[in-house]
């Protein structure tokens, strides 16, 4: 309820109380000369509403009913829904239909908007549908669009991205997947950078971030499209098919994935170049399925938490991904020292860092990696290294048969906690590590 302390207050109260009863065109004509003054009064009234609320009506709904008449000017270039008059009303709520009504008016009411930020004004469920999206499409000068905590269909977002020709940035975090054909998703045409995050806990919903300006870390590319997915079921991977032809990078996290062994075949991503995969010490079946279908396209691969019980080898990785230029292993314990030279001809960077407490009965070996002919960067941070072929490796390094292109190098041997009976072994492994490190360092510094 509004307290009419002056003539303007009385006018504002009258319009506020009866807005849905009036002819909309007549209201627009009558209040236009006083629009700015009424809007200012409405901000003040809304801020103090909790002091005067009679708890008899849905005042929030009435507030949003009048906003389309007040947020109406060709001079508006920016609207942030969070900055509209906000009312605390114990018996009032904002319906989705009333919220949509306001958004539907923007195309006609504020045609010169450059920046539009739509965020759910109250903690309820809101959505934008066809008519609301058509209103946004009318904003031909729009350059920045952000839609937060409001459901919006993917098809609508893509339509806006192609029809609002001046758009430079789009961000939306409640995007509903309503397309299932790759041809329906023209990501390549306009935006240099597209980042997609598929929520694991809410299947069928995406976070979408699209920019015409490339972020600094990807400036070497003309276009870069990436997806992160945290699936609960292997069926959730189907979302990658929607964007399959556009993706250059994929990251997936298996921590919530329960039916790993049920995957038959990973979707084909024909242009994929980079992958980050967190196995969370679970089965690597999905990882193997991914590499079998997409491994030959990969140039960069980063793996997290591959458990030794899965019996994955370095040789298996390179056999499936023979065009790798970069391989990074984080908290992975792999079997074997069997990386095939022919499959490592593109490898330039190798990092293996294990920070987790290891199973001391298992030793890992990496010396076969040293045979990669183009290897430029080597970083090792490991406990439990297998030095059984140390003498042969050091001899090959000394003869310059391997590591001829090495430019960056760092090795840290994470010392184990040995029992009293194992002091001799500790001395042996420390000595072996230092000998290998010295031989490699000599390649660079001499």
N, C-alpha and C positions, 0 to 999 in steps of 0.2 A: 504494500500500500504506500502511496506517495503522500507526503504532507505538503499541501499547497500553501506555501508561505508567501507567495507573490502571484502576479498574473501569469508569469511564465510557468510557475509551478502548477497552477490550476490548469493551464493549457496542456502541459505535459501529462498531468494526472488524467485529464479527460481523454486524451489520445491513448494513453497507456491502458486505461480501463476498457475502452471500447474499440480497440484497433480492429478486431476481427469482424465488427459489425459495419464498419465503414466501407464505402466504395474505395478501392485501392487507388485508382487514378485520381479521385477527388482528394484523398488524403495527401498524395504526393504533391498535388498542385497547391494545396492550402499551406502545408508546412514547409515548403521549399524555402521561402524567405527566412524562416526561423529555424531551419534544419540544424545549423551549427549550434545555436543556442540551446535547442532542445536536447541535442546530443550531449552537450556539456552538462546540462541539468540531469540527464539520465545517468551519466557516469557518477555524479555526486549522489543521486538517489539510490543507485544500485549499491554503492559502497556503504551507505548508512542503512540499508534496508533492514538488516537484522535488528535494528533498534526500534523499528516501527511496524514490523510485520504483524498482521492480524491473524495469520495462519488460516485464512478463510479461502484463499485461492492459490492457484499455481502461478505465482508471480514470475518465476523463471521463464515459464512458457510465454507469458505475456511480454516479458522483456525481449525475447528473441522474435516475437511477432512484429514488434515495432522496428527492430534493427534494420531490416531491408529498406525502410523509408529514410533512415538516417545515414546509413553507410551507402550513399548514393551521390557520386560526383565523378566527373571526368578528371578531377584533380587528384584523386586517390592513386598513388603509385605503389603503395605497400599496405598490405593487410596481414596482421598476425592475429589469429583468432584468440590467442591468449591475452591480447591487449584490449579486447572488446569489454564493454561493461560486464563485470562479473558480480553476481548476486548470491549471497548466502541466504537461503530461504528454507526453513525447516520442513515445510510441507510442499515445496516445489521441486520439480524435476524438468529436465529438458528432453523432450521426446526426440527420437531419431527423425521423425517426419518434419518437425519444426527446424531441427538443425539442417536437414537437407533443403528445406525451403529457403533458408538464408543463402546457402551455397549456390542454389539455382539462380538466384538473383544477381550474382556477381558479374556474370558476363554482360548483362545489360546495364547494371548500376555503376560498375567501376571498370569501364572498358580499357583504361590505360594502366592497369596494374602491371608492375614490373616484377614485384615479389609477392608471393602468396604463401603463407604458412598456416596450414590447417592442422590443428591439434584438438583432440577430443576435449571439450570444455569442462566436462564433468566425468566422473568415474562410472560411465555407462557405456553400452555398446553402440557405436555409431558407424555408419557406412555411407559411401558415395556410390550411386548407381548411374544409370545411363543419362538421365536428365541433368544430374549434377555435373557429370563429366563433360557433357556437351556445353554446359555453361563455362567451364574452365577453358575448353577449346576455343571459345570466342575471344579469349584474352590474347590477342595477337602480339602484344608487347611483352608478354610474360617471359622472364629470363630465369627466375628461381622459383621452384615449386617444392614444397615440403608438406607431406601428409603423414602425421604421426598419430598412432593409436586409433586410427579410423580405417575400417575395412574398405578396400578398393580392389576391383578386379584387375588382373594383369593385363587383359585385353584393353581395358580402358586406359591404363597407364601408358601402354605402348601407342595407343591412338593419340593421346595427348602429346607424347614425345615426338611423333611424326608431324602433327598438324600445327602445334605451336612452334613456329619455325625459329623463333628467337630464344628458345629455351637453352640454357647453358648448364643447369643443374636440376636434377630430380632426385628426391629422396622420399621413400615411403616404407614403413616397416610392418604394415598389416596387409600385404598384397596377397590376394586370393588367386590361386592358380585356376584359371578357367579356360585354358587352351592346352591342347595336347599334341599339336602338330608343330614341328620345327619351323615350317614355312610361315607360321603365324607370328613369328617373333623376329622382326627385322632390326636386330641390335646393331648391325654393322653400319647402317646407313649414315648415322649422324653423330653418335656419341663415341668419343675416343676411349672412354673408360667406363666400364660397367662392372659393378660388383653385386653379386647375388648371394644372399645367405638364406639357406633353407632351414627353418627352425625344426629341431628334432622333436620337441615336445608338442608342437602344433603342426602336424602334417598338413600339407596343402597351403601353407602360408610362407611368404617370402619377405625378406628385407631387400629392397632394391635401391641402389645408389648409382646414378648415371651422370656423367659429366662430359662436357665437350672439351674441357681442358685436361690434359693428361697430368696426373700427380707426378711429382718429381722422381719418385722411385721407378716409374715406368716410362720415363721420357724417351728412352731409346726406341720405344714402339710407337707406331702411328695409331694403333688400336690395341686395347687390352681388355679382355672380358674374362672375369674370374667368378668361380662359384665355391662357396663353402657349404657343406651339408653335414648335418649331424643326425643321421637317420635312426629311427627306432626299429624299422623293419627293412629288409632288402627291397621291398616294393617301393620304399621311399626314394630309391635311386632313380626311379623312372622320371623324376623331375629333370634330371640331367638331359634327357632326350629332347625336352622342349627347347633347350638352348644348345644342343649338341654341336651344331656347325659353327657356333660363335666362340666357344670356350677355348681360351689359351691356357688357363690354369684351373685346377680343381684341388680342393682340400676336403677330405672327409675324415670324420672322427667316429670311431667305432665304440665309444664308451657306453652308448645306450642301445647298441645293436644286439638283439637277442637271438635272431634266427640266421646267424652268419652262414651256417652250412647249407642253407636252403637256396643260396644264389646259384643260378645255372650259368648265367652269362652277364657280364657287365656291359652297360650300354656303350656303343662305339662313339667316341668323341674324336672326329677325324683331324681336328686342328690342335689338339691338346699338346702343350709344350712343357708344362710344369705341373707337378703333383706334390702335395703334402699329405701324408697319410699317417694318422695316429691309430695304431692297432690296439692300444690300451692293454697290452699283454693278453689279448684274446686271440682267437684263431685268426690266421692270416689267409683264410680261404677267399675272402672278398678282395684282399690285396692281390692274391694270385690271379683271380678272375680279371681284375682291372689290368694287370700287367700283360696278361695273355692277349687282351683285345687292344689295348692302347699303348703298350710298352714301347713299340718301335717309333712312335711319334715323340716320345719324351726326350727332352734335353736336360731337364732338371728334375731330380727326385729327392724328397726328404722324407725319411721314415722315422716314426717315433714308437718306442715301446714294443719292439718285436721280441718276443720271448724265445729263449733257446729251445724250449720244448717243441716249437713249431718246425724245427729243423730246416729253416730257410738258410740258404747259403749265398755268399756274395756272387758265386758263379751263376746261380739261378737268376739273380737280379739282372746281371749283365747279359745273360743269354736271352732274356725276354725284353731287355731295354738296351739294345746295343748302340744306340745313338746318344747315350747320356754324356753330357758335358760336365754335369755336377751331380755328385751323390753325397748326401748328408745323412748320417745315421746318429740318432739321438736316443740314448738308453736302449740300444738294440744289442742283442747278443746273438750273433749269427754263427752258423756252423761253417767250417772249412776255410781253406786258403786256396780257393780254386777259381779265382777270377780269370776268365780266358782272355788272352792278349787281343785276339781278333775282335772281341766284343767291347774292348775298352779303347778303341782307336780314337774316339772323340773326347775321352775323359780329360778334363783339365783341372777339376777341383774335387778333392775328397776330404771329408771331415767325418771323424768318428768320435763322439763324445758320450761317455757313459758316466753319469753322475749318481745313479742309483747304487745302492749296496749290492755287489754282485754275489753270485753263487760261486764260491771260490774253487769248486771242483771243475769248473769249465773255463778253459783258456781260449781267447779269441786270437785269430791271426789275421794280419792285413798285408803281409809282405807281397802277396801276388799283385796287389794294387800298384806297387812300385814299378811294375813293368808297363804300365800305361804310357805309350810313347809321347803323348802331348801333356802329361801331367805337369801343371804349373803351381798348384797350391795343395799342400798336404798339412792337415792339422789332426793330431791324435791326442785324445785325453782319455786314457783307458787304464783300468786295473786289469790284472790277469791276462797279460799278453803272452802268446805262444812264441817263444824265441828259438824253437827247435831247428829252424833253418837259417839262423843268424849268420853263421860263417859264410855260407854260400851267397846270401844276399849282400853282405858287406863286400865280398870279393867282386860281385857284379857291379856294385856301385863304384868301387875303386877303379875298375876297368872302363868306367863310363858306358856300360852297356844299358843302364837304366837311369832314370831321373835326369836326363840330359836337358830337359826344359824347365826344371824346377826353379821357381822364383820366390815362393813364399812357403815357409816351413815352421811348424811348431809342434813339439811333442812334449806331453806331460804324462809321466807314469804315476798314476794314483796308487800310492803305496798301500799294501794290505796290512792288516793286523794279524801278525803271525803268532802262533803258539811257541812255547819255549823249544819244542822239538823241531820247529821249522825255520830256525834262524839261518841255517846254511842255505836253504832254498831262497830265502829273502835276499841274501847276499848275491846269489847266482843271478837272480832276475834283475836286480838293480844293476849289476855289472853288464849284463847283456843289453839292457835298455840303453845304458850310457854309451856302449860301443856302437850300437846302431844309430843312435842320435848323432854321435860324433861323425860317423861316416856320411850321413845324409847332410849334415851341416857343412861338411867339407865341399860338397858339390856346389853350394851357393857361394861360400865365402872365399874360396880359393880361385 
